[in-house]
C-alpha cells in the first residue's frame, strides 16, 4: 500500500508497505513518443508488482537506468547499466554481494513493492536478473528455469521468429519441459521453462546450447546458434548463453527503454499464431492482467521456499518491541541488537506453556541471533502419528529462553508463562518452508530423550513470516515402536445432485444455493485416535497421496476429533477461479517426487460443503440447515481447507453471481433435506451455465498434418436408454501435443479389434483404432445434433474419479 504523507507537485514523500520514499519530478516525461511520465511508470510498476515480483525475488537485480528519459528517434538516450547498489540506498533495501574477478558488487534484491518503487524513482526502467536465486545463507542456488532468447536478425519477420519459437517448444516438450513465450519488448521472443533445481548453471547452459544447435541443424536457412553477429542476417539467433550463471535476462513484466514503453510480456501460444503479433506496451499489459490474462502463471510461483538473510540493518525484534511496554511487563525487552551464541556452542530451544486467553505452547528455536517462534494451539505432538498446527509469531530475544512469570492483564499475551522444557538442538534443515531439528531437553523433562521435530509451512503462504505451519514429531533412533493403527472408518459414497432446469426449484425460502465448483469430488475422513487422514474420490479411489497439502492441513486442524467431510478439490488459475485443466496436472500423478514438484506449481484447495460425521457420530440424518451450521462451526478458513459461502437470495441471484465469477454453475440444496450417501437425490439440484458431458473414450483416429504419426481425435460414446454405449462423435481440440503423446502410450494396453459402440458412421470407422471402453473423460459442447452427436465438442480432461457405471443417459433436451 502506498500513502502520500507530504510534498508538492515536483517532490513528495510516500509510504509504501511501511517504507518512506521520496518521489521527485513525477511529471518528467520518460517516453517522449507517448508522453509517458515518471508518475505513470511508477503507477505501472505498482500495478504489475504482484505478477513481476515472483520472477525477480531472491535474485540479484541489474538495473538499466534512463535518468533523463529514453529520448526521441532523432536524439535517443542509451541509458546505462548499474550493478552495484551504491551507498545512497536506504538501509531497508535487501542486498547481497557477488564476487567478480577483480571486485565485489553489492546487488539489490527486489522482494517487495517498496524496493521496486525506489528503483523506478531512480529511472531504472529495465530490471535484469539471472536464472538462479540466492539461498538463505546468501549462496547461489541451482537455476530454477531455462531461458532461450530468440533474436531475429535483419530481414527476419516477427512471424518467422514465432515459428522458431514453436520449433523450440516441440523440442523442449520432448525433454519434458513446457515453455511459456514472452515477447521481449525489444525485437524477439524469450522462452521460459521451469526446472527442478537439480542441475548446475553450466549443465543447463550446455543443454541449451545443444538444443540451439539442434534447431539450427533442423532449419539451417532460418536458425543460427553461433555467437558471430555476421552470421545472423536473415536468420533467428537462438541465444542459449543467458543460462550461464553470470548472465542476465530482462525480467518478465519489466518495461523496456525503447522509444515506446514496451514490456517483456508473457503471451499464450495461440497468440504466437497471430500474423499481426507485435510487442505489447504497458497499458495493454495492464488491461490483459485486469482480464485475468497472465500466461506465465501456469509455471506457478517460481520462488523456491527460501528467504535471503536479513541485511545488517534489519531489526529482527522490532515487532516484538512494538507489542510490549517494558515498564508494564516482566518480559525481557532489550533495546540493543540481539546477541548471537558463542561460536562453537549448540543453539538453544525453549518450549513454554502459556496460559493466556487460550492455553497453548510456544515453540522457540535460536537462529540468527533471535528465538524464532511458533505458537502450538494443540500443544507439542507426542508421537509421529499426528500433525498439529503451528502458528508463526514474531521473533523473540534470546533472553526469553529463561523467562517464566505472569504477563499482566491488559498487556499483549497476558497470562502465566512457565518453561515446559528447554535445552539445545541439532539442526538438520532450515529453509523458509521447512525446519527439521532434534531437541535435547533437560534431565527429567518431557524431552529428556532426544526428540526430532519437523516444522512445515502449509501451501498458500510465503515468506519468512507466513503464519500457517504444521509441526510433526518425527521418529528418532531409540523411539518405541509405533502404536497399532486404530480401526478404519468406512468411507461413505458421496450424495449426488440431480440435473435440473429453471422452474424445477421454487424460490419459496426452502432452498439454499451454493456455487458449483469445477474440480473433483472428495470425501475427507479424519481418524481422531491416530490423526490419520484419508481422501477418497466419488468412486472410492484413494486420493490421499496425490494431495498432501490437503492432508496436512486437515490433520493439523482437527487434532483428536473424528470428522468426515464432503467437498471438492480444485486448482485455481491466475484469476483465482477453479480451472479443471490445471487440476489435470495433479490427477494422474502417483510418485512422491512428481507430486512434490507439481504441488509447488499447481497448488490445490479443498472446498468443503457438507459434514457427514463428527466426534464419532453420524450426522447424515440431520437436515441440511443443521449440517451446514455444524460445518461452519467445525471447519475454519485455512489456506487450503475452506468452507465457501452460501448465496443468500433467489436462484436467479445465485446464477447471476456464478456467471459474474465465471464459475460452472449453481447447486440448490433443500434446507430440510437429509444426506443420502451414494444416491442421486432431488433435494440437491444442479444448474450448469455451459453444456458438458462425461463420455467413454472408445477409440481414436490417426492425425494428419502436424499430428501425422500420432492421435488426431478421440471417438466417444455415451450410455443409451437400452444400457448400451452409443456413438456420440469425435473430439480433436482441447489437447496439447504433449498430452496426446502421453495418451498414445496409455492406449497401447487397451487396444481391441472391434468397436464397443453402436451407430459409428463408416467414415469415422474406416481408419479407427478401437479401445476397451474403460477410460472416462469430459467434453464441453454447444448442443446435440439431431442424430445424437456433440456439436463443437472441446476436450476438458480425463475423469479418473469416474467409472463407466457412473455415467448417465444424456438428457438431449437440455
N, C-alpha and C positions, 0 to 999 in steps of 0.2 A: 504494500500500500504506500502511495506517495501522498504527502501532505505539505502544502506550501505554508511556510512559517513567517516569512518576511521577504521584502525585496520589491524592486520595481520592474520596469519593462525590460531593462538590459541585464539585470542580475537579480537572482532571488535564491533564498535557501529553501530546500525542500527536505522532507523526511521520507526516506524510502526504506521500508522494512526496518524501521528503528534507527537508520543511519542518516545523519545530516550531511547534505551535499549542496554545494553552491553551484548553481547553474548560471552561466553567463552567455550574453549575445544570442539569446534564443531566437531572435529574428534574423540572424545571419543566414543568408542563402547558401546552402552547401551544394545544391544541384541547380545551377542557373537554367539549364534547359527546361526544367519543370517548375522552377521556383520553390523547390523543397527546402525548408528551413531546418535549422538545428532542432527547433521545438518539435517539428514533425518527425525527425529522425529519433529523438528521444521517445516520442509517443509510440513510434513503431516498435522500438525495442522493448518498451514496457508491455505492449500488447502481445508480442510474439514470445516473450520470455518463457512461458510455460512449455513451449514447444522447442525453443532453442537451447535452454539451459541443460536439458538431459544430454545433449550431444557435445557440450563443452565442459561439463562439470568434471572436476578432478583431473583435468588436462592442463598443461602449460599453454597459455594463450599468447601467441604472437599477434601484435596489432599492426594494421596498416592505417596510418592517420592522414587525414586531409584537414589540417587546421584551418585553412582558408577556403575550403570547398574544392570541388573537382575541376573547376574552371569550365571553359567553353570549348567547342570544337576548334575554334581559331587559336585559343590560348589555354590548352589543357594543363592541369596541375597533376604531377605524377604521384604525389603522396610519398610517404616514407615508412619503412618498416621499423617497429620498435619491439625489442625482445625484453630487455631489462626493465624491471618495474620502475626504478628511479626512487630517489629519496623523498620526493614530494608526495608519494602515495599515502593515503590515510592508513593509520595503524590497523584498522579493521579489515583491510583488504588481505585476504589469504594469499600467501606467496610461498614458493618453494624454489630452491636453487637447482640449476643444471650446470654441470661442469663441462666446458668445452675444451678444446685442445690447449688454448693459451689463456683462458679466462673463465670466470663463472658468472652466469646471469641469474638473477632472481626474477622468476616469471610470476605474473598474477594467475590465480586460479579462480575462474568465474563460476561460482556456485550459486549466486543469488542475484536478484534484481538490482540490489544496491550497487554491487560491483559493476554490473552491466551498464547501469545508468552513469556511473562515474567515468567509465571508459568512453561512452558515447559523448559525454560532455567534453572530453578531450579531443573530439574529432576522430575517434577510432571507428571508422565506418566498417572496416573489414576485420573479422576475427578468424585467425588461422590456428588449427590445432593438429597434433599428431594422432595416430590411430591407437595410441596406448594411453593409459591413465596412471596416476600415482596411486600407490597403496597407502595404508595408514601411516607407515613409517617414513613416507616421502620417497620410497624407491619405485622404480618403474615396474609396472605390471606388464605381462604379455599383452600384445594387441588384442582388442576385442572386436575389431572389424577389419575387413579387407576393402580397399578402395581402388577402383580403376578410374583414371581421368581420360576421357575420350576427347581429344583436342583436334577439331577439324582444321586441316591445312588450307592454304589458299586454293580457291576454286572448288571447295567441297561444300555442299549444301547441308543445312541443319537436318534435313530429312535423311541424307546419307549417313550422317553421324548417328541418328536414331536407329538406322538399320544395323550399324555396327554394334550398338548397344544391345539390340535383340540377339545378334550373334553371340555376344559375350554372355548374355543371360543364359542361353542354351548350354554353354559350356559350364557355367557356374552351377546351374541346376543339376547337371550330370555329376558335379562334385559334391552335391548335397547342400548347396548354398542357394538361397533365394534372394537375389539382389533387388534393390529398390533404386530407381533412377532419380537423379537430382539434376535439373538443368542448372548449370553452374552460375548463371547470372552474367557470365562473360561470353564465351563462344561455344563451349562444349557441354558435355554431359558427364556427370560422375555416377558411378555405380557403387552402392554400399551393400555389403553382405556381412551379417553378424557372425562372429567367430566365438568359439567356446573358451578361448584363453589358454589353450594348451600349446600353442606354437610361439616361438620367439619371432621378433620382427624380421630377422634375417631369413627365417624359414618362410614366413608369409611373403616376403618380398621375392624370394626365389620362385615360389609357386605362381605369384602374379606375373613374374617375368616369363615363365614358361607358358602361361595362359596367353599373354600378349603375343608371343612367338607363334603359338598355335593358330591364333586368329589371323596373323599376318600370312601364315602358310596357307590357310584356307581361302583367303581373299587377298592375294598379293597385289592386285591392282587398286585396292581400296584401303588396305590397312598396313601400317608400318609400326614396328616395335622398337626400332633403333632410335637413339637419342639425337643423332645428327639432324640438325634443322634443315639441311639441304635435301633431305630425303622425304620431307613431309608434304611438299606441294602436290595437290590433287589427291591426298590421302588423309585418313584419320589416324593420328598418332595415339596409340594406346599406352598411356603413361602409367607404368607399373611401379615407378620408383617412389611414389608417395607412401608406400608401405614401409620404406626404410625408417628406422626409429628416429632419425634426425630430421626427417622431412615433415611438412605440414600440409594440410588441405583446408581450403575455405570451409568454415563450419556451415552445416545446413541452417537455413534461415538467416544467415548473415547478409547484410547489404553488401553491394559491390561499389567500388569507387569508379564507376563508369560515368559517362556523360548523363545517363538517366539512372534513377535509383532502382536498379535491378537487384534481384535477390537470388541466392543459391537455394532454389525452391524444389522440394520433393514433388515428384509427379507420379502418376499412375502409368502402367504400361499401355493402357488404352490410349492415353494422351499422346504417347510417342508415335501412335499410328496416324495422328492428325497431320496432314500435309502442311497445315498452317502453323505447326508447332513453333513457338518462339519463347524467348526468355520472359520471365514474369517480373513486373515491378511491384513494389511493396504494397500499394493499395489492392492489387489483385490477390496477393498472398493473404492479406488480412481478410479479404472477402471470402476466400476459399476456407480459411480456418473458421470463420464465423458460420460457414455452412457445414462444418464438421469434416472438411477435406484435408487430411494430413496423411498422405500415403506412407510416410516414414514411420508412422505409429505401428505398422504391422511388425516392425522389429522389436516392439516393446520399448520400455525404458532401458537404454543400453548401459546405464550405470551399473557396475558391479556394486555389491553391498559393502562399500568401504567409505571411510571419511579420512581425508588427509589430516595430518596432525595439526593442532591449532598453532597459529603464529605466536611468536614470543610475546605479543602484546595482548593476547586473548586472556580475559579474566574468567577462569572456569567457575569461580564462586560468586559471580555477580548475581545470578538468580537466587542462590542460597541466601546471600546477604539481603537482597531486596525483600525477601519474605520474612525477615526476622529483625527484631529490635533488641540489640544487645543489652539494653537496660531493663528489659522485661522478661527475658528468657534465660534459663541457666545453660542453654546450649552454647557450645563454643562458637564465636562469631569473629574469626580472625580478620584483621584488616590487611595484613601483609600477603604477598603472593604465597600460594600453597607450597609447603616444603616437599621434598622428594625423599624417598627412602635412602638410607645409606647404601652405597654401592656394594653389591655382593650379597645383600640381605634379601630374604624371600619376601614378596609382597604380602600384605596383611588382608584379612577379611574380618567382617563382623556381621552377625545376624542379630537384629534387635527385635524384641517383642514390644509392640507399640499398641497400648490400649487407648486409642484415640476414639473418635466418634464411632468407628468400627474397628474391632480388633484385627490386626494384621501383623505381618512380619516385614522387616526391612532388610534386604539382602544387599550388602555393600562390599565391593572389591576395590582394593587400592590399585590405581592405574593413572599414569601421567600426573602424579602429584596430588590426586584427589581420591575420594571414595566414590566410585561410580555406583549408582544406587538404583534399586528396583523395589517397589512395594509388592508384597505377595499377599493378596486378599485372602487366599485359602491356606496360607501357611506354607511351610517347607515340605516338598514332596518326600515321602518316607521310603518309597520303593519305585522301581523302574516301570511299574505297570500303568502309571497315570502321569499326565502332564497337568501343570497348573498355570494359571495366568500370572504374569509378572508385568507390572506397570513401571515403565522407566520414569524416574523422578530426577530432580535436579542433583548435580554433583554436590557432595558434602566434603568438608575439610577432613584431613587425616585425624585431627584431634577428636572427631566424632566417634572414632573407633572405640574409645573408652568411656563414652558418655552413658550415664544412667541418671534418671531423675524425672521430675514432673514438670512438664511444659504447662504454664498457667492457662487457665480458661481465657478465651478471647484471643489467644495467640495462635499462630499457624501451627497445626499439628498438636493442639492441646491434648494432654493425656500423659499416662505413665509410660516411660521407656526403660526397659531392662535388657540386659545382654543375654540372648538365648545361647549363643556360642560365639567364639572368636578364636583367631589363630592366624596361620599362614596358608598360602595356597601355591600350587604349582600350575602355571599357565600352559595349556595345551594349544589353544587357538584364541585369537582376539580379532574379530572382524566386526564391522558395523552391523552385521545381521546375525552374528553367532559368536558366542563366547563359551569355551569349554575349559573347566578348571577342576582340579582335585583339591578339596579343602581338608586341612588337618586341624581339628578343633582341640579344645583344652582337655586335659585328663579328666575323666569323669563326665565330660559334656556330651551332648547328643551326637556330636561329630567326632568323638574320640577315635573311632575307626575312620580312616580316610574315606571321604565321600566325593564322588565325581558328579558334577552338575553340568548341564548344557543350558544356556540361555539362547533362545532363538527368536528373532524378530518375526512377527507374523506378516503375511503378504498384505500389501496395500499401504504400508508405512515406509518411510525412507528417512535417512538422515540420522545423525548421532542421537538426537533427542526424540526419535519416534517412540511413542508411548507403549504400544501393544506388543508384548513379548510372551513367550512361554518359557517356563522353567521345567526341566526334565531331569530326574535322578537317573543317572546312567549306572550301569553295572560296573563295579570296580573289582579288581582282584581281591579275593577273600570274602566277597559278599556271600551271604547264604543263598541257596537256590531259590529261584522264583516260586512264589506260591502257586498252587494249582489254579488253572483257569476256571472261573465261575461258569455256571450254566449259560448257554447262549439263548437269547430271546428269539422266538420265532418271528421273522420279519414279515409283516403283513404286506399283501399286494396293495398298491395304491387304488383309491377310488378314481373313476374316470368320469369326465364330463360328457354330456350328450351334445352333438351339434345342434344348433338352433338358428332360427331366422327371426328377424324383427317381428314382434307381435306375439311370440311364444312366451315372453316374460312380461307380466303386467306390472307397471310401476305403482304398486299399491303399498309400498313400505315393507313388504315381506321379503325383499331380496337385498343382499349386499353385493357390491361389484368390486372385482379385483382385476388388475391388468393380467393379460395372458403373456407369459414370458417365453422368449424364443430360445429354449435350451433343452435339457434332458431331465426327465423326472428322476427324483432320488428320494428314497426313504432312508433317513439317518437314525440309527439306534445307538444309544449310549448306555453301556452297562456300568452302573454306579459302583458295583463291587470291585471291578478291575480297572475302570476308566477307559475300557476299550470302546472304540467307535467303529461302526460298520456302515458303509454306504451301499445301497442296493438299487439297481435300476428297476424300471417298470416290470421287466420280465425276470427279475430275480438275480440278474448278473451282479457279481461283486465289483463295485467301483472303488473300493477303499484305497487301493494303491495308486489309482490314477489321479486322485485329488488330495494330496497330503495337506495342503493349506486349509482345506475344509475340515479334515480330520483333526488337525492340530487345534484349531480354534474351538471346535465342538468339545474336544477333550478338556481344554482349559476352562471352558465356560460353565460346565455343569458339575464338576467335582465328583461327589459320590451319589448323584441323583440318577435314577433310571428315567430315560426320556426316549420317546420315539417321535420323530418329526417327519412331515411330508413337505417337499419343496421342489425347486427347480435349480439345477446347476446351470449357470450362464457365464459366458465370456463377453466382455463389453469392448466395443470399438473405441476409437478416439473420442467420439461424441458421448460416451457413457451409455450408449444404447446396446442392449444384448444383440450379439451378432452370431448366428448359428454357424456361419462359415468359419469364424475364428475358433469356435468350440471344437470343430472337426479336428483341429491340431492336437487336442488333448484326448479325444475319444478313442483313438486307435493305439495309444501308447501302452506298453507293457513293462519295459525295463526301467529300473530306478534311475539310470543315467538319463534316459530320454525324458522321463517325467520331470526330473530336476531341472533339465535345460529348458523345457517348454514351460515349466511353472514360472520362470522368470520372464519369458517372452509373452506368455498368454495366461495371465492370472485369471482365476475364476471366482465367482461368489455363489453361495447357496442362499437362494431367496426362499425363506420358509413361510408357508401359508397355512399349515394345519398342524395340530398337536394330537397325536393318537394315543400316547401313553405318558404318564407322569408318576414318578415315585411308585413304580410297580403296579399302577392301577390303569386299567383300560379306560380311555376317555372317548372312544369312538361312539358310544351310545348317547353322549351329550349332544344337544343341539349346536349348530354351527356358532351361534352367538356366544355360547358359553365356552366352546373350544377356542374361539378367537380371543376372548378375554384372557383365558389361561395362557394362550400362546404369547400374547403381548406382555403378560406379567413374567413369563418364564424366560423368554429369549430376548436378550439385549441386542442393541445395534452395534455389531462389531465391524471389523474391517472386512471380514469375509462372510460371516453368517449374519443375515439381516432379515427383518420382517418388513416387507414392503407395505405401504399404507393401503387401506381400503379407500375407495372413492365414494364420498357421500353424494347423494343426489340420485338422479334417474339414470336408466340405461343409456339414454341419449347423451347425458352429461359424461358418463364414463367412456362411451365410444369417442366422443369429441376429445377427451383428454388423451385417450390412447392414440388417436390419429395425430394429435399435436406432438406427442412424444415419439411418433413413428414406431409404435410397438405393434405386436402381432394381432392384438385384439383384446377382448374382454371376457371374463368368466363371471357369470351371475350365480350367486350361491344363496339358496333359500335359508333364511335366518333360523328356521326351526328344523332344518334338515339334519339327519344323522349321517355319520361317516360309514359308508358301506365298502369295506375293503374288497378289492378285486372286482367290483361291479361298476358298470356304467349306469349312472343314475340321472334322473330328470331333475333332481334337486341341485345339480350343477349343470349349467348350460353355457356353452362356449360360442362366441361370436368372433369370426375372423374378418380382417379387412381385405386380405387377398386370398385367392384360392390356392390351396396346397393339398397335396395328396401323397400318402405313403404308398410305395409301389414295390413289387418284386422285380428284381433285375434278373431276367431270364435268358439273356443273350447279348451279343454285341456284333456290330458290323465293322469291317475294316475301314480305316481312314484313307483320305485322299489328300492331295496337295501337301500341306505342311504336316499332316498326320499320316502320311504314307508309311506303311510298315507297322502301324500301331492301331489303337482303338479310335474309331471315328464317332460312334454313337452307341448308346445302350438301348436294348429292346426291353420294354416294360410291360408288366402285367398287373392286373388288379382282380380281386375276387368278384365273381358274379353271383347272382341270386341262386344259381344252381350249385354253388360250392366249389366250382372250378375256376381256374385262372384264365382270364380273357385278355387278349392283346389290347394295350392302351396307347400304343405309339412308341416313338423313339425320341431320345434326348441327346443332343450333341453339344450343348452350350452350358456354361457354368463351371467348366473344369479348367484346371491349369494343366499344362503338358506334363508337369511332374506328377500330378495326381493320376493322370491317365497311365503313365508309365508304371506307377505303383499298383494300379488297378489291374493291369495286364498280368502281373506276377500273381496276383491274388486269384485271377480267373483260371490259371493253369490247372489247379487241382479240382475244379468244378466242371470241367468240360464234359459234355454229353453229346450223343449223336442226333438226338431229335428234340423237338420243342415240347415244352410243357404247357404252351399257351394255345388257346382256341382263337381262331379268327385272324391269324397272321397273313397279311397280303403277300402274294407270290413275289412281288418286287422287293419287299423287305426280307423275305425268307431266302432269296436267291443266294446271297453271299453271307448269310448269318452264321455265327458261331454260337451254339447253344450251351446253356449252363444249367446245372441243378438249381431249382428255384428256392434258394435258401437265403439270399442276400436281400436286405431291405434298404431302400433309400427313400428320398423325398424329393418331389419336384414342385415348383410353383408354375402356374399356367393361367392363361386368360379365360378360357372357357372350354366346355366339352363340344366336340364336333358332333353332328347328327349321327355319325357311325360309331360314337363312343370312344373317340381318341382325344388326347390332350391337344389343345391349340396353343402354340408358342410355349412349349414347356422349357423350363430352365432348371438345371440340376441344383439342388440345395445342399445335399450331402448324404452320407451314409447314416443309417439308424441302427447301430449295433444293439441298442436297447429295445429293439422290436423283433418279434418273430412273425413268421407267415401267418400263424394262427391269430395274431393280434389284429391283422388287417380287417377292415370293414368293407362291405359293399359300398362303393361310392354313391353319393346322392347326386345324380347328374342334373337335378332340378335346381340346385343352389349354386 
